[in-house]
Amino acid sequence: MTVYCTPSLPQVLKAKAALGWQITGTVGKSTEASSAPAIPCAQFQWNEQTILVLGNEGFGLSDEIRSLCHTMLTIPAGRGLQPGIESLNVSVAAGILLHCMASKRRKV
């Protein structure tokens, strides 16, 4: 797995998408506005070259980045979150998503 760091994320995402990569973002709730379909992470097929984009904890992905995503992933809660808590810590979400990805790849 390659980890990218860039001063221009939109530029990298556009370039990778042009090469056939799947750009996948994260969203707290499947009801958040996006042009890309939102699906639970367990249903996502990790069989293509994929860039996983995580937003910050306060505001998520910017509208610009969200518009470049082909798919948005959600992490269904096993139980309701405490009142006032709208999403998981980004490092916790990353761990859950990476575990899901690794589990799916082992099954293929």
MOJO-V951200 format. One record per residue. D_CENTER is the distance of its C-alpha to the mean C-alpha in Angstrom with 2 decimals. Layout:
d_center: {D_CENTER D_CENTER}
//
This chain:
d_center: {15.35 15.55 14.15 14.59 16.08 17.42 19.28 17.87 14.14 14.82 17.57 15.71 12.96 15.97 17.94 15.50 14.93 18.74 19.04 17.16 13.77 10.87 8.33 4.86 3.05 3.00 6.71 9.64 11.68 11.78 14.70 13.16 14.33 12.43 14.01 11.27 11.53 9.54 10.06 10.22 8.48 12.16 12.82 10.38 12.67 11.88 15.12 14.44 13.69 9.95 8.30 4.96 4.93 5.40 8.05 11.41 12.87 15.34 13.90 10.10 9.24 12.57 13.84 14.39 10.92 9.66 12.67 11.76 8.65 10.05 7.77 5.63 5.00 7.49 9.48 12.99 15.52 18.44 20.59 20.65 19.62 22.63 23.83 22.44 19.18 16.30 13.27 12.83 13.51 10.61 12.36 12.73 9.13 8.57 11.70 10.94 7.89 10.20 13.06 11.76 11.17 14.60 16.25 15.43 16.69 19.81 20.67 20.71}
//
